[in-house]
Every structure is written in C-alpha cells, then in structure tokens.
C-alpha cells in the first residue's frame, strides 16, 4: 500500500511569519517598488486626492463669505467687453470708497430686451422683486414701459438739489398708469423717472435714435449709491 502520510518534517508543517509591508519594500529595488505602488496604492491615492479636492472646493464655495453687493446695475441692449465691465466696476467701487474684500459693485450688461424674447424681462422682474436691483439702463423705447408701470423712483424725490439742477435738461418724464389706461392715452401728471445718458462717455459710441435712459429701481435697497453712480457718470462731484 502506498504511503500517504506526510513526514513530520514536511514544509507544510513549518510555521509561516508573513512579511510586513516595510520588509517587502526593503527587499525591492526602485522599479519593483514603483510597480508595487501602482498595483496596490495608485488607484486608491488618485481617488482619495479627487475626493479631498471636491470636498475642499465644496466647502470653499459654500462656506466662504461672499462680498455684499452695494450697487447692482442692469444694462440692456448695450454690449461691453469684459475689460470695460471690470474697469467700470472698479472705478465705481473706488468712487464709492467701498471695501473690496467685503463689498462689490455689479455691472451686468447681459440683458437683451425685445418683443420676441422675454427671458431678460423676466429675470429683471425677479431681481427687482427680490430687492436685488438698484439701477436700470435701457433704450428709451423700453424705458417708457418701466416708468409707466411704476417700477422706478421719481428722481424728484431721490436727487439732491445740486444734481437735480445740473441734470434738469436731461430728464425723461413719464406719466403713471391709472387703472387700465395705455401709455398713449394716459391723462395723469408727469414725473421725472429717468436721465438720458447719450452724452455720457460710456455710451457715446452708440446710435442716438433710441438713446439710453437711466432709472433708479423702486424696490432697490442702495438708493444713495445709485445717486452717487449718477454723479460718477456725469463727473458731478458734490
């Protein structure tokens, strides 16, 4: 009969002591160590770095304090380059003397008002309702809709005497809608709701057939800064 029992000294009975990671690495050369790292740790390391980066970005964007907008200017149907926008925001911020670390001026000329696309008009309405819009600059043909609907301040109540007198020849006057009357059939008194900007340096390169008009939004919360913005545009220091 064939003997099947292993000898007591067979290697299967030898006690095995698994090597530690440090021992394994100490016995490898540089190429073997790099291969070992790629086989066992590379994917885990990449995934960990990506997760840490995503968490860090989320915490930064969500938890970091955002500057307070102290003047929000919406401009429709006029195009400006990024350089012009940044320069205007910086100059107005300097003029107002705000802290750039905690406050900002926002000039947004991305709006297009037309009879076929109402997305910009809806966005402006939402901003005004949320009390996040201070100044509106649009062509005269569109401005009359905002003035007539009662969306803007009467500048007689907002402008100081010196500024009111200096700009009296640039005022845009409009009546207010009463009941269901139309703009053409309005019968009430006229009020100063806007200021023509066609002679301001910022708009000199645009046609004057439908000149830009500025108004202060009725629901805005930064009226004083809006008035100072008008001073800046016309170079009328107090």
C-alpha positions in Angstrom: 0.0 0.0 0.0 1.2 3.5 -1.0 2.2 5.6 2.0 0.2 8.9 2.0 1.1 10.4 5.4 3.5 13.3 5.2 6.6 13.2 7.1 6.6 15.3 10.3 9.4 17.5 8.9 7.5 18.4 5.7 7.4 22.1 4.8 3.7 22.3 5.1 4.0 22.0 8.8 6.5 24.8 9.1 5.3 27.9 10.9 4.9 30.9 8.5 5.5 34.5 9.5 4.1 36.9 6.9 6.3 39.8 5.9 5.4 43.3 6.8 4.9 46.0 4.2 8.2 47.6 5.3 10.1 44.3 5.0 8.6 43.7 1.5 9.6 47.1 0.3 13.1 46.9 1.8 13.8 43.8 -0.3 12.7 45.6 -3.6 14.7 47.7 -6.0 13.4 51.1 -7.3 11.5 49.6 -10.3 9.9 46.9 -8.2 8.8 49.5 -5.6 7.1 51.7 -8.2 5.3 48.7 -9.7 4.2 47.6 -6.3 2.8 51.1 -5.6 1.0 51.2 -9.0 -0.5 47.7 -8.4 -1.7 48.3 -4.8 -1.9 52.0 -4.0 -2.1 54.2 -7.1 -5.8 54.0 -7.7 -6.6 54.5 -4.1 -4.3 57.5 -3.9 -5.9 59.1 -7.0 -9.4 58.6 -5.7 -8.5 60.0 -2.3 -7.0 63.1 -3.8 -10.0 63.7 -6.0 -12.4 63.3 -3.0 -10.4 65.7 -0.9 -10.3 68.2 -3.7 -14.1 68.0 -4.3 -14.8 68.4 -0.5 -12.4 71.3 -0.3 -14.0 73.0 -3.3 -17.5 72.5 -1.9 -16.5 73.9 1.5 -14.8 76.9 -0.1 -17.7 77.8 -2.4 -20.5 77.2 0.2 -18.9 78.3 3.4 -16.6 81.2 2.3 -18.2 84.6 2.8 -19.3 86.3 -0.4 -18.9 90.1 -0.9 -22.0 92.2 -0.3 -23.3 93.8 -3.5 -23.7 97.5 -2.6 -24.8 98.6 -6.1 -26.3 96.4 -8.8 -26.6 98.0 -12.3 -28.5 96.2 -15.0 -28.0 97.3 -18.6 -30.0 96.0 -21.6 -29.3 96.1 -25.3 -25.8 97.6 -25.0 -22.7 95.4 -25.3 -19.4 95.9 -23.4 -16.2 93.8 -23.3 -15.1 92.1 -20.1 -12.3 94.7 -19.8 -14.9 97.5 -19.9 -17.1 95.8 -17.3 -14.2 95.2 -14.9 -12.9 98.7 -15.3 -16.3 100.3 -14.7 -16.9 98.2 -11.6 -13.5 99.0 -10.2 -13.8 102.7 -10.9 -17.3 102.9 -9.3 -16.1 100.9 -6.3 -13.2 103.3 -5.9 -15.6 106.3 -6.3 -17.9 104.9 -3.6 -15.0 104.1 -1.3 -16.1 100.6 -0.5 -14.0 97.8 1.0 -13.2 95.4 -2.0 -12.7 92.5 0.4 -16.3 92.5 1.7 -18.3 94.7 -0.8 -18.6 94.8 -4.6 -20.3 96.7 -7.4 -22.0 94.6 -10.1 -22.5 96.0 -13.6 -24.4 93.4 -15.8 -25.0 94.3 -19.5 -26.0 90.8 -20.5 -29.7 91.6 -20.9 -31.5 91.8 -24.3 -35.0 93.3 -24.3 -37.0 92.5 -27.4 -40.6 91.8 -28.5 -39.8 88.2 -29.2 -37.7 87.1 -26.2 -39.0 87.8 -22.7 -36.3 85.9 -20.7 -34.3 89.1 -19.8 -37.5 91.0 -18.8 -38.5 88.1 -16.6 -35.0 88.0 -15.0 -35.1 91.7 -14.3 -38.5 91.4 -12.7 -37.3 88.6 -10.4 -34.3 90.7 -9.4 -36.5 93.7 -8.7 -39.0 91.7 -6.7 -36.1 90.2 -4.7 -34.9 93.8 -4.0 -31.5 92.9 -5.6 -31.6 95.5 -8.4 -30.7 99.2 -7.9 -30.2 100.8 -11.3 -31.7 100.1 -14.7 -30.2 101.4 -18.0 -32.2 100.6 -21.2 -33.1 102.3 -24.5 -35.8 104.9 -24.4 -38.3 102.8 -26.2 -38.1 100.1 -23.5 -37.6 102.5 -20.6 -41.1 104.0 -21.0 -42.6 100.6 -20.1 -40.8 100.6 -16.7 -41.5 104.2 -16.0 -45.2 104.0 -16.9 -45.7 100.8 -14.9 -44.5 102.5 -11.7 -41.3 100.3 -11.3 -39.0 103.3 -10.8 -38.4 106.1 -8.3 -39.4 109.6 -9.2 -36.0 111.3 -9.3 -37.5 114.5 -7.8 -37.6 112.5 -4.6 -34.1 111.0 -4.9 -31.7 113.5 -6.4 -30.1 116.2 -4.2 -30.8 119.8 -5.2 -27.4 120.4 -6.9 -27.6 117.2 -9.0 -31.3 117.8 -9.9 -30.4 121.3 -11.2 -27.4 120.2 -13.1 -29.2 117.5 -15.0 -32.6 119.1 -15.5 -32.1 119.3 -19.3 -31.5 115.5 -19.5 -34.6 114.3 -17.6 -37.0 111.7 -19.0 -40.6 112.4 -18.0 -43.5 110.0 -17.9 -47.0 109.6 -16.6 -48.1 106.8 -14.4 -50.6 104.2 -15.4 -54.0 104.7 -13.9 -56.3 101.7 -13.9 -56.2 100.1 -17.4 -55.2 103.2 -19.5 -52.5 102.8 -22.1 -49.3 104.9 -22.4 -50.7 106.8 -25.4 -54.0 107.7 -23.6 -52.6 108.5 -20.1 -54.1 111.6 -18.5 -52.2 112.0 -15.2 -49.3 114.3 -14.3 -45.8 113.6 -15.5 -42.9 112.7 -13.2 -39.1 112.6 -13.7 -38.3 108.9 -13.9 -35.1 108.9 -15.9 -31.9 110.6 -17.1 -30.7 110.4 -20.7 -27.2 109.0 -21.0 -26.5 109.6 -24.7 -23.8 112.3 -23.8 -22.1 110.1 -21.2 -18.7 108.8 -22.3 -19.8 105.2 -21.6 -22.5 105.4 -24.4 -21.0 107.8 -26.9 -20.3 105.1 -29.4 -24.0 104.0 -29.7 -26.6 105.5 -32.1 -28.8 108.2 -30.6 -32.1 107.3 -32.4 -33.1 105.3 -29.3 -30.9 106.8 -26.5 -30.1 105.0 -23.3 -32.0 106.2 -20.2 -31.1 105.5 -16.5 -33.6 105.0 -13.8 -33.4 104.0 -10.1 -35.4 100.9 -9.3 -38.2 101.4 -6.8 -37.5 98.2 -4.8 -33.7 98.7 -4.7 -32.0 99.0 -1.4 -29.0 101.1 -2.3 -30.5 104.4 -3.5 -27.7 106.5 -2.1 -25.1 104.6 -4.1 -27.3 104.8 -7.1 -27.3 108.6 -6.8 -23.5 108.5 -6.5 -23.3 106.4 -9.6 -25.1 109.2 -11.5 -22.6 111.6 -10.1 -19.8 109.4 -11.4 -21.3 109.1 -14.9 -21.6 112.8 -15.3 -18.5 113.8 -13.4 -20.5 116.0 -11.0 -18.8 115.8 -7.6 -20.7 117.4 -4.7 
